[in-house]
Amino acid sequence: MRQNKSYRMDTHPSHRRCTNASIVLGRMASASEMATCCAFLASDDASFVNGAVLVADGGARSAAAARAQ
């Protein structure tokens, strides 16, 4: 039986450099930062949030939109 060597793409150095360069904050989010977003959506503070998308990408989407113009 052949075993495939696998790795997480976000830990590969060249992928990490490319990804970080495309994020306004210059880095990927930590697990606790993503958990904070989830905790907010699950909390009473988000009780009036309905049908919205919470984008937690460090500004990558806005940077991509600016580059496209």
mmCIF file of the N, C-alpha and C atoms, coordinates in Angstrom:
data_MODEL
# 
_entry.id   MODEL 
# 
loop_
_atom_site.group_PDB 
_atom_site.id 
_atom_site.type_symbol 
_atom_site.label_atom_id 
_atom_site.label_alt_id 
_atom_site.label_comp_id 
_atom_site.label_asym_id 
_atom_site.label_entity_id 
_atom_site.label_seq_id 
_atom_site.pdbx_PDB_ins_code 
_atom_site.Cartn_x 
_atom_site.Cartn_y 
_atom_site.Cartn_z 
_atom_site.occupancy 
_atom_site.B_iso_or_equiv 
_atom_site.pdbx_formal_charge 
_atom_site.auth_seq_id 
_atom_site.auth_comp_id 
_atom_site.auth_asym_id 
_atom_site.auth_atom_id 
_atom_site.pdbx_PDB_model_num 
ATOM 1   N N  . MET A 1 1  ? 0.850   -1.168 0.000   1.00 0.00 ? 1  MET A N  1 
ATOM 2   C CA . MET A 1 1  ? 0.000   0.000  0.000   1.00 0.00 ? 1  MET A CA 1 
ATOM 3   C C  . MET A 1 1  ? 0.902   1.239  0.000   1.00 0.00 ? 1  MET A C  1 
ATOM 4   N N  . ARG A 1 2  ? 0.611   2.177  -0.897  1.00 0.00 ? 2  ARG A N  1 
ATOM 5   C CA . ARG A 1 2  ? 1.388   3.400  -1.009  1.00 0.00 ? 2  ARG A CA 1 
ATOM 6   C C  . ARG A 1 2  ? 0.790   4.490  -0.130  1.00 0.00 ? 2  ARG A C  1 
ATOM 7   N N  . GLN A 1 3  ? 1.623   5.147  0.629   1.00 0.00 ? 3  GLN A N  1 
ATOM 8   C CA . GLN A 1 3  ? 1.139   6.247  1.457   1.00 0.00 ? 3  GLN A CA 1 
ATOM 9   C C  . GLN A 1 3  ? 1.553   7.568  0.824   1.00 0.00 ? 3  GLN A C  1 
ATOM 10  N N  . ASN A 1 4  ? 0.601   8.470  0.745   1.00 0.00 ? 4  ASN A N  1 
ATOM 11  C CA . ASN A 1 4  ? 0.879   9.788  0.194   1.00 0.00 ? 4  ASN A CA 1 
ATOM 12  C C  . ASN A 1 4  ? 1.412   10.692 1.291   1.00 0.00 ? 4  ASN A C  1 
ATOM 13  N N  . LYS A 1 5  ? 2.460   11.418 0.956   1.00 0.00 ? 5  LYS A N  1 
ATOM 14  C CA . LYS A 1 5  ? 2.948   12.427 1.891   1.00 0.00 ? 5  LYS A CA 1 
ATOM 15  C C  . LYS A 1 5  ? 2.050   13.645 1.720   1.00 0.00 ? 5  LYS A C  1 
ATOM 16  N N  . SER A 1 6  ? 1.384   14.033 2.771   1.00 0.00 ? 6  SER A N  1 
ATOM 17  C CA . SER A 1 6  ? 0.493   15.190 2.667   1.00 0.00 ? 6  SER A CA 1 
ATOM 18  C C  . SER A 1 6  ? 0.978   16.285 3.596   1.00 0.00 ? 6  SER A C  1 
ATOM 19  N N  . TYR A 1 7  ? 0.640   17.491 3.236   1.00 0.00 ? 7  TYR A N  1 
ATOM 20  C CA . TYR A 1 7  ? 0.954   18.629 4.075   1.00 0.00 ? 7  TYR A CA 1 
ATOM 21  C C  . TYR A 1 7  ? -0.156  19.642 3.907   1.00 0.00 ? 7  TYR A C  1 
ATOM 22  N N  . ARG A 1 8  ? -0.292  20.475 4.895   1.00 0.00 ? 8  ARG A N  1 
ATOM 23  C CA . ARG A 1 8  ? -1.285  21.542 4.813   1.00 0.00 ? 8  ARG A CA 1 
ATOM 24  C C  . ARG A 1 8  ? -0.717  22.644 3.942   1.00 0.00 ? 8  ARG A C  1 
ATOM 25  N N  . MET A 1 9  ? -1.507  23.110 2.985   1.00 0.00 ? 9  MET A N  1 
ATOM 26  C CA . MET A 1 9  ? -1.028  24.146 2.081   1.00 0.00 ? 9  MET A CA 1 
ATOM 27  C C  . MET A 1 9  ? -0.614  25.409 2.820   1.00 0.00 ? 9  MET A C  1 
ATOM 28  N N  . ASP A 1 10 ? -1.308  25.746 3.900   1.00 0.00 ? 10 ASP A N  1 
ATOM 29  C CA . ASP A 1 10 ? -0.982  26.998 4.586   1.00 0.00 ? 10 ASP A CA 1 
ATOM 30  C C  . ASP A 1 10 ? 0.322   26.918 5.372   1.00 0.00 ? 10 ASP A C  1 
ATOM 31  N N  . THR A 1 11 ? 0.916   25.724 5.487   1.00 0.00 ? 11 THR A N  1 
ATOM 32  C CA . THR A 1 11 ? 2.191   25.619 6.180   1.00 0.00 ? 11 THR A CA 1 
ATOM 33  C C  . THR A 1 11 ? 3.353   25.527 5.205   1.00 0.00 ? 11 THR A C  1 
ATOM 34  N N  . HIS A 1 12 ? 3.074   25.368 3.920   1.00 0.00 ? 12 HIS A N  1 
ATOM 35  C CA . HIS A 1 12 ? 4.139   25.319 2.920   1.00 0.00 ? 12 HIS A CA 1 
ATOM 36  C C  . HIS A 1 12 ? 4.699   26.734 2.764   1.00 0.00 ? 12 HIS A C  1 
ATOM 37  N N  . PRO A 1 13 ? 6.014   26.932 2.910   1.00 0.00 ? 13 PRO A N  1 
ATOM 38  C CA . PRO A 1 13 ? 6.581   28.285 2.924   1.00 0.00 ? 13 PRO A CA 1 
ATOM 39  C C  . PRO A 1 13 ? 6.224   29.143 1.713   1.00 0.00 ? 13 PRO A C  1 
ATOM 40  N N  . SER A 1 14 ? 6.267   28.593 0.511   1.00 0.00 ? 14 SER A N  1 
ATOM 41  C CA . SER A 1 14 ? 5.969   29.422 -0.665  1.00 0.00 ? 14 SER A CA 1 
ATOM 42  C C  . SER A 1 14 ? 4.490   29.797 -0.711  1.00 0.00 ? 14 SER A C  1 
ATOM 43  N N  . HIS A 1 15 ? 3.632   28.908 -0.291  1.00 0.00 ? 15 HIS A N  1 
ATOM 44  C CA . HIS A 1 15 ? 2.199   29.223 -0.261  1.00 0.00 ? 15 HIS A CA 1 
ATOM 45  C C  . HIS A 1 15 ? 1.918   30.279 0.797   1.00 0.00 ? 15 HIS A C  1 
ATOM 46  N N  . ARG A 1 16 ? 2.554   30.161 1.946   1.00 0.00 ? 16 ARG A N  1 
ATOM 47  C CA . ARG A 1 16 ? 2.344   31.127 3.026   1.00 0.00 ? 16 ARG A CA 1 
ATOM 48  C C  . ARG A 1 16 ? 2.803   32.523 2.597   1.00 0.00 ? 16 ARG A C  1 
ATOM 49  N N  . ARG A 1 17 ? 3.958   32.623 1.946   1.00 0.00 ? 17 ARG A N  1 
ATOM 50  C CA . ARG A 1 17 ? 4.449   33.933 1.495   1.00 0.00 ? 17 ARG A CA 1 
ATOM 51  C C  . ARG A 1 17 ? 3.481   34.562 0.501   1.00 0.00 ? 17 ARG A C  1 
ATOM 52  N N  . CYS A 1 18 ? 3.012   33.781 -0.450  1.00 0.00 ? 18 CYS A N  1 
ATOM 53  C CA . CYS A 1 18 ? 2.082   34.283 -1.463  1.00 0.00 ? 18 CYS A CA 1 
ATOM 54  C C  . CYS A 1 18 ? 0.766   34.712 -0.821  1.00 0.00 ? 18 CYS A C  1 
ATOM 55  N N  . THR A 1 19 ? 0.262   33.905 0.078   1.00 0.00 ? 19 THR A N  1 
ATOM 56  C CA . THR A 1 19 ? -0.995  34.225 0.754   1.00 0.00 ? 19 THR A CA 1 
ATOM 57  C C  . THR A 1 19 ? -0.848  35.477 1.611   1.00 0.00 ? 19 THR A C  1 
ATOM 58  N N  . ASN A 1 20 ? 0.215   35.553 2.403   1.00 0.00 ? 20 ASN A N  1 
ATOM 59  C CA . ASN A 1 20 ? 0.423   36.711 3.263   1.00 0.00 ? 20 ASN A CA 1 
ATOM 60  C C  . ASN A 1 20 ? 0.565   37.990 2.456   1.00 0.00 ? 20 ASN A C  1 
ATOM 61  N N  . ALA A 1 21 ? 1.160   37.904 1.270   1.00 0.00 ? 21 ALA A N  1 
ATOM 62  C CA . ALA A 1 21 ? 1.329   39.088 0.426   1.00 0.00 ? 21 ALA A CA 1 
ATOM 63  C C  . ALA A 1 21 ? -0.009  39.603 -0.091  1.00 0.00 ? 21 ALA A C  1 
ATOM 64  N N  . SER A 1 22 ? -1.007  38.738 -0.170  1.00 0.00 ? 22 SER A N  1 
ATOM 65  C CA . SER A 1 22 ? -2.309  39.156 -0.690  1.00 0.00 ? 22 SER A CA 1 
ATOM 66  C C  . SER A 1 22 ? -3.273  39.625 0.396   1.00 0.00 ? 22 SER A C  1 
ATOM 67  N N  . ILE A 1 23 ? -2.836  39.601 1.646   1.00 0.00 ? 23 ILE A N  1 
ATOM 68  C CA . ILE A 1 23 ? -3.671  40.006 2.775   1.00 0.00 ? 23 ILE A CA 1 
ATOM 69  C C  . ILE A 1 23 ? -3.190  41.362 3.275   1.00 0.00 ? 23 ILE A C  1 
ATOM 70  N N  . VAL A 1 24 ? -4.108  42.309 3.401   1.00 0.00 ? 24 VAL A N  1 
ATOM 71  C CA . VAL A 1 24 ? -3.749  43.655 3.845   1.00 0.00 ? 24 VAL A CA 1 
ATOM 72  C C  . VAL A 1 24 ? -2.993  43.625 5.171   1.00 0.00 ? 24 VAL A C  1 
ATOM 73  N N  . LEU A 1 25 ? -3.422  42.812 6.102   1.00 0.00 ? 25 LEU A N  1 
ATOM 74  C CA . LEU A 1 25 ? -2.749  42.735 7.402   1.00 0.00 ? 25 LEU A CA 1 
ATOM 75  C C  . LEU A 1 25 ? -1.417  41.985 7.334   1.00 0.00 ? 25 LEU A C  1 
ATOM 76  N N  . GLY A 1 26 ? -1.143  41.321 6.211   1.00 0.00 ? 26 GLY A N  1 
ATOM 77  C CA . GLY A 1 26 ? 0.145   40.665 6.011   1.00 0.00 ? 26 GLY A CA 1 
ATOM 78  C C  . GLY A 1 26 ? 0.322   39.325 6.684   1.00 0.00 ? 26 GLY A C  1 
ATOM 79  N N  . ARG A 1 27 ? -0.762  38.730 7.152   1.00 0.00 ? 27 ARG A N  1 
ATOM 80  C CA . ARG A 1 27 ? -0.661  37.426 7.812   1.00 0.00 ? 27 ARG A CA 1 
ATOM 81  C C  . ARG A 1 27 ? -2.021  36.748 7.788   1.00 0.00 ? 27 ARG A C  1 
ATOM 82  N N  . MET A 1 28 ? -1.991  35.429 8.000   1.00 0.00 ? 28 MET A N  1 
ATOM 83  C CA . MET A 1 28 ? -3.237  34.687 8.131   1.00 0.00 ? 28 MET A CA 1 
ATOM 84  C C  . MET A 1 28 ? -3.757  34.832 9.557   1.00 0.00 ? 28 MET A C  1 
ATOM 85  N N  . ALA A 1 29 ? -5.045  34.663 9.714   1.00 0.00 ? 29 ALA A N  1 
ATOM 86  C CA . ALA A 1 29 ? -5.657  34.766 11.042  1.00 0.00 ? 29 ALA A CA 1 
ATOM 87  C C  . ALA A 1 29 ? -5.258  33.580 11.905  1.00 0.00 ? 29 ALA A C  1 
ATOM 88  N N  . SER A 1 30 ? -5.223  33.830 13.179  1.00 0.00 ? 30 SER A N  1 
ATOM 89  C CA . SER A 1 30 ? -4.981  32.731 14.121  1.00 0.00 ? 30 SER A CA 1 
ATOM 90  C C  . SER A 1 30 ? -6.305  32.017 14.379  1.00 0.00 ? 30 SER A C  1 
ATOM 91  N N  . ALA A 1 31 ? -6.211  30.851 14.946  1.00 0.00 ? 31 ALA A N  1 
ATOM 92  C CA . ALA A 1 31 ? -7.427  30.098 15.265  1.00 0.00 ? 31 ALA A CA 1 
ATOM 93  C C  . ALA A 1 31 ? -8.287  30.866 16.266  1.00 0.00 ? 31 ALA A C  1 
ATOM 94  N N  . SER A 1 32 ? -7.652  31.545 17.210  1.00 0.00 ? 32 SER A N  1 
ATOM 95  C CA . SER A 1 32 ? -8.440  32.290 18.204  1.00 0.00 ? 32 SER A CA 1 
ATOM 96  C C  . SER A 1 32 ? -9.144  33.490 17.572  1.00 0.00 ? 32 SER A C  1 
ATOM 97  N N  . GLU A 1 33 ? -8.544  34.101 16.558  1.00 0.00 ? 33 GLU A N  1 
ATOM 98  C CA . GLU A 1 33 ? -9.214  35.207 15.862  1.00 0.00 ? 33 GLU A CA 1 
ATOM 99  C C  . GLU A 1 33 ? -10.456 34.718 15.116  1.00 0.00 ? 33 GLU A C  1 
ATOM 100 N N  . MET A 1 34 ? -10.357 33.567 14.494  1.00 0.00 ? 34 MET A N  1 
ATOM 101 C CA . MET A 1 34 ? -11.525 33.000 13.809  1.00 0.00 ? 34 MET A CA 1 
ATOM 102 C C  . MET A 1 34 ? -12.586 32.573 14.828  1.00 0.00 ? 34 MET A C  1 
ATOM 103 N N  . ALA A 1 35 ? -12.132 32.022 15.949  1.00 0.00 ? 35 ALA A N  1 
ATOM 104 C CA . ALA A 1 35 ? -13.063 31.611 17.006  1.00 0.00 ? 35 ALA A CA 1 
ATOM 105 C C  . ALA A 1 35 ? -13.819 32.811 17.566  1.00 0.00 ? 35 ALA A C  1 
ATOM 106 N N  . THR A 1 36 ? -13.154 33.963 17.645  1.00 0.00 ? 36 THR A N  1 
ATOM 107 C CA . THR A 1 36 ? -13.808 35.172 18.127  1.00 0.00 ? 36 THR A CA 1 
ATOM 108 C C  . THR A 1 36 ? -14.955 35.571 17.201  1.00 0.00 ? 36 THR A C  1 
ATOM 109 N N  . CYS A 1 37 ? -14.744 35.447 15.900  1.00 0.00 ? 37 CYS A N  1 
ATOM 110 C CA . CYS A 1 37 ? -15.819 35.741 14.942  1.00 0.00 ? 37 CYS A CA 1 
ATOM 111 C C  . CYS A 1 37 ? -16.995 34.794 15.139  1.00 0.00 ? 37 CYS A C  1 
ATOM 112 N N  . CYS A 1 38 ? -16.692 33.526 15.300  1.00 0.00 ? 38 CYS A N  1 
ATOM 113 C CA . CYS A 1 38 ? -17.751 32.533 15.517  1.00 0.00 ? 38 CYS A CA 1 
ATOM 114 C C  . CYS A 1 38 ? -18.482 32.798 16.826  1.00 0.00 ? 38 CYS A C  1 
ATOM 115 N N  . ALA A 1 39 ? -17.731 33.127 17.864  1.00 0.00 ? 39 ALA A N  1 
ATOM 116 C CA . ALA A 1 39 ? -18.346 33.405 19.165  1.00 0.00 ? 39 ALA A CA 1 
ATOM 117 C C  . ALA A 1 39 ? -19.268 34.617 19.080  1.00 0.00 ? 39 ALA A C  1 
ATOM 118 N N  . PHE A 1 40 ? -18.855 35.634 18.335  1.00 0.00 ? 40 PHE A N  1 
ATOM 119 C CA . PHE A 1 40 ? -19.715 36.804 18.157  1.00 0.00 ? 40 PHE A CA 1 
ATOM 120 C C  . PHE A 1 40 ? -21.026 36.400 17.497  1.00 0.00 ? 40 PHE A C  1 
ATOM 121 N N  . LEU A 1 41 ? -20.955 35.644 16.410  1.00 0.00 ? 41 LEU A N  1 
ATOM 122 C CA . LEU A 1 41 ? -22.178 35.250 15.705  1.00 0.00 ? 41 LEU A CA 1 
ATOM 123 C C  . LEU A 1 41 ? -23.087 34.383 16.563  1.00 0.00 ? 41 LEU A C  1 
ATOM 124 N N  . ALA A 1 42 ? -22.503 33.634 17.476  1.00 0.00 ? 42 ALA A N  1 
ATOM 125 C CA . ALA A 1 42 ? -23.300 32.770 18.351  1.00 0.00 ? 42 ALA A CA 1 
ATOM 126 C C  . ALA A 1 42 ? -23.798 33.495 19.606  1.00 0.00 ? 42 ALA A C  1 
ATOM 127 N N  . SER A 1 43 ? -23.347 34.727 19.794  1.00 0.00 ? 43 SER A N  1 
ATOM 128 C CA . SER A 1 43 ? -23.692 35.450 21.021  1.00 0.00 ? 43 SER A CA 1 
ATOM 129 C C  . SER A 1 43 ? -24.969 36.282 20.868  1.00 0.00 ? 43 SER A C  1 
ATOM 130 N N  . ASP A 1 44 ? -25.439 36.773 21.990  1.00 0.00 ? 44 ASP A N  1 
ATOM 131 C CA . ASP A 1 44 ? -26.593 37.673 21.986  1.00 0.00 ? 44 ASP A CA 1 
ATOM 132 C C  . ASP A 1 44 ? -26.269 39.002 21.315  1.00 0.00 ? 44 ASP A C  1 
ATOM 133 N N  . ASP A 1 45 ? -24.997 39.378 21.243  1.00 0.00 ? 45 ASP A N  1 
ATOM 134 C CA . ASP A 1 45 ? -24.600 40.618 20.574  1.00 0.00 ? 45 ASP A CA 1 
ATOM 135 C C  . ASP A 1 45 ? -24.948 40.597 19.090  1.00 0.00 ? 45 ASP A C  1 
ATOM 136 N N  . ALA A 1 46 ? -25.075 39.414 18.520  1.00 0.00 ? 46 ALA A N  1 
ATOM 137 C CA . ALA A 1 46 ? -25.408 39.284 17.104  1.00 0.00 ? 46 ALA A CA 1 
ATOM 138 C C  . ALA A 1 46 ? -26.879 38.934 16.901  1.00 0.00 ? 46 ALA A C  1 
ATOM 139 N N  . SER A 1 47 ? -27.703 39.210 17.894  1.00 0.00 ? 47 SER A N  1 
ATOM 140 C CA . SER A 1 47 ? -29.112 38.800 17.817  1.00 0.00 ? 47 SER A CA 1 
ATOM 141 C C  . SER A 1 47 ? -29.870 39.482 16.676  1.00 0.00 ? 47 SER A C  1 
ATOM 142 N N  . PHE A 1 48 ? -29.397 40.620 16.209  1.00 0.00 ? 48 PHE A N  1 
ATOM 143 C CA . PHE A 1 48 ? -30.090 41.319 15.126  1.00 0.00 ? 48 PHE A CA 1 
ATOM 144 C C  . PHE A 1 48 ? -29.414 41.099 13.775  1.00 0.00 ? 48 PHE A C  1 
ATOM 145 N N  . VAL A 1 49 ? -28.365 40.289 13.743  1.00 0.00 ? 49 VAL A N  1 
ATOM 146 C CA . VAL A 1 49 ? -27.667 39.960 12.500  1.00 0.00 ? 49 VAL A CA 1 
ATOM 147 C C  . VAL A 1 49 ? -28.456 38.856 11.809  1.00 0.00 ? 49 VAL A C  1 
ATOM 148 N N  . ASN A 1 50 ? -28.853 39.130 10.574  1.00 0.00 ? 50 ASN A N  1 
ATOM 149 C CA . ASN A 1 50 ? -29.690 38.179 9.848   1.00 0.00 ? 50 ASN A CA 1 
ATOM 150 C C  . ASN A 1 50 ? -29.360 38.262 8.363   1.00 0.00 ? 50 ASN A C  1 
ATOM 151 N N  . GLY A 1 51 ? -28.966 37.157 7.790   1.00 0.00 ? 51 GLY A N  1 
ATOM 152 C CA . GLY A 1 51 ? -28.700 37.102 6.356   1.00 0.00 ? 51 GLY A CA 1 
ATOM 153 C C  . GLY A 1 51 ? -27.467 37.882 5.935   1.00 0.00 ? 51 GLY A C  1 
ATOM 154 N N  . ALA A 1 52 ? -26.520 38.056 6.819   1.00 0.00 ? 52 ALA A N  1 
ATOM 155 C CA . ALA A 1 52 ? -25.306 38.801 6.505   1.00 0.00 ? 52 ALA A CA 1 
ATOM 156 C C  . ALA A 1 52 ? -24.119 37.854 6.410   1.00 0.00 ? 52 ALA A C  1 
ATOM 157 N N  . VAL A 1 53 ? -23.113 38.304 5.708   1.00 0.00 ? 53 VAL A N  1 
ATOM 158 C CA . VAL A 1 53 ? -21.872 37.548 5.603   1.00 0.00 ? 53 VAL A CA 1 
ATOM 159 C C  . VAL A 1 53 ? -20.802 38.312 6.365   1.00 0.00 ? 53 VAL A C  1 
ATOM 160 N N  . LEU A 1 54 ? -20.196 37.659 7.323   1.00 0.00 ? 54 LEU A N  1 
ATOM 161 C CA . LEU A 1 54 ? -19.113 38.261 8.080   1.00 0.00 ? 54 LEU A CA 1 
ATOM 162 C C  . LEU A 1 54 ? -17.807 37.841 7.403   1.00 0.00 ? 54 LEU A C  1 
ATOM 163 N N  . VAL A 1 55 ? -17.153 38.790 6.784   1.00 0.00 ? 55 VAL A N  1 
ATOM 164 C CA . VAL A 1 55 ? -15.899 38.500 6.082   1.00 0.00 ? 55 VAL A CA 1 
ATOM 165 C C  . VAL A 1 55 ? -14.747 38.770 7.037   1.00 0.00 ? 55 VAL A C  1 
ATOM 166 N N  . ALA A 1 56 ? -14.041 37.736 7.386   1.00 0.00 ? 56 ALA A N  1 
ATOM 167 C CA . ALA A 1 56 ? -12.894 37.848 8.294   1.00 0.00 ? 56 ALA A CA 1 
ATOM 168 C C  . ALA A 1 56 ? -11.668 37.335 7.547   1.00 0.00 ? 56 ALA A C  1 
ATOM 169 N N  . ASP A 1 57 ? -11.179 38.169 6.624   1.00 0.00 ? 57 ASP A N  1 
ATOM 170 C CA . ASP A 1 57 ? -10.068 37.746 5.773   1.00 0.00 ? 57 ASP A CA 1 
ATOM 171 C C  . ASP A 1 57 ? -8.865  38.673 5.840   1.00 0.00 ? 57 ASP A C  1 
ATOM 172 N N  . GLY A 1 58 ? -8.826  39.535 6.830   1.00 0.00 ? 58 GLY A N  1 
ATOM 173 C CA . GLY A 1 58 ? -7.680  40.421 6.988   1.00 0.00 ? 58 GLY A CA 1 
ATOM 174 C C  . GLY A 1 58 ? -7.560  41.468 5.901   1.00 0.00 ? 58 GLY A C  1 
ATOM 175 N N  . GLY A 1 59 ? -8.626  41.683 5.156   1.00 0.00 ? 59 GLY A N  1 
ATOM 176 C CA . GLY A 1 59 ? -8.622  42.677 4.087   1.00 0.00 ? 59 GLY A CA 1 
ATOM 177 C C  . GLY A 1 59 ? -8.289  42.113 2.719   1.00 0.00 ? 59 GLY A C  1 
ATOM 178 N N  . ALA A 1 60 ? -8.165  40.800 2.592   1.00 0.00 ? 60 ALA A N  1 
ATOM 179 C CA . ALA A 1 60 ? -7.793  40.199 1.309   1.00 0.00 ? 60 ALA A CA 1 
ATOM 180 C C  . ALA A 1 60 ? -8.823  40.480 0.223   1.00 0.00 ? 60 ALA A C  1 
ATOM 181 N N  . ARG A 1 61 ? -10.093 40.441 0.558   1.00 0.00 ? 61 ARG A N  1 
ATOM 182 C CA . ARG A 1 61 ? -11.137 40.686 -0.439  1.00 0.00 ? 61 ARG A CA 1 
ATOM 183 C C  . ARG A 1 61 ? -11.094 42.125 -0.937  1.00 0.00 ? 61 ARG A C  1 
ATOM 184 N N  . SER A 1 62 ? -10.929 43.077 -0.037  1.00 0.00 ? 62 SER A N  1 
ATOM 185 C CA . SER A 1 62 ? -10.886 44.472 -0.455  1.00 0.00 ? 62 SER A CA 1 
ATOM 186 C C  . SER A 1 62 ? -9.627  44.767 -1.259  1.00 0.00 ? 62 SER A C  1 
ATOM 187 N N  . ALA A 1 63 ? -8.516  44.129 -0.918  1.00 0.00 ? 63 ALA A N  1 
ATOM 188 C CA . ALA A 1 63 ? -7.284  44.306 -1.682  1.00 0.00 ? 63 ALA A CA 1 
ATOM 189 C C  . ALA A 1 63 ? -7.432  43.742 -3.083  1.00 0.00 ? 63 ALA A C  1 
ATOM 190 N N  . ALA A 1 64 ? -8.089  42.598 -3.207  1.00 0.00 ? 64 ALA A N  1 
ATOM 191 C CA . ALA A 1 64 ? -8.306  41.999 -4.526  1.00 0.00 ? 64 ALA A CA 1 
ATOM 192 C C  . ALA A 1 64 ? -9.207  42.883 -5.376  1.00 0.00 ? 64 ALA A C  1 
ATOM 193 N N  . ALA A 1 65 ? -10.225 43.487 -4.761  1.00 0.00 ? 65 ALA A N  1 
ATOM 194 C CA . ALA A 1 65 ? -11.115 44.384 -5.494  1.00 0.00 ? 65 ALA A CA 1 
ATOM 195 C C  . ALA A 1 65 ? -10.363 45.626 -5.958  1.00 0.00 ? 65 ALA A C  1 
ATOM 196 N N  . ALA A 1 66 ? -9.477  46.140 -5.123  1.00 0.00 ? 66 ALA A N  1 
ATOM 197 C CA . ALA A 1 66 ? -8.693  47.320 -5.501  1.00 0.00 ? 66 ALA A CA 1 
ATOM 198 C C  . ALA A 1 66 ? -7.743  46.999 -6.645  1.00 0.00 ? 66 ALA A C  1 
ATOM 199 N N  . ARG A 1 67 ? -7.141  45.807 -6.635  1.00 0.00 ? 67 ARG A N  1 
ATOM 200 C CA . ARG A 1 67 ? -6.243  45.405 -7.724  1.00 0.00 ? 67 ARG A CA 1 
ATOM 201 C C  . ARG A 1 67 ? -6.989  45.225 -9.032  1.00 0.00 ? 67 ARG A C  1 
ATOM 202 N N  . ALA A 1 68 ? -8.256  44.821 -8.958  1.00 0.00 ? 68 ALA A N  1 
ATOM 203 C CA . ALA A 1 68 ? -9.047  44.559 -10.174 1.00 0.00 ? 68 ALA A CA 1 
ATOM 204 C C  . ALA A 1 68 ? -9.460  45.848 -10.883 1.00 0.00 ? 68 ALA A C  1 
ATOM 205 N N  . GLN A 1 69 ? -9.420  46.951 -10.171 1.00 0.00 ? 69 GLN A N  1 
ATOM 206 C CA . GLN A 1 69 ? -9.851  48.217 -10.799 1.00 0.00 ? 69 GLN A CA 1 
ATOM 207 C C  . GLN A 1 69 ? -8.803  48.824 -11.650 1.00 0.00 ? 69 GLN A C  1 
# 
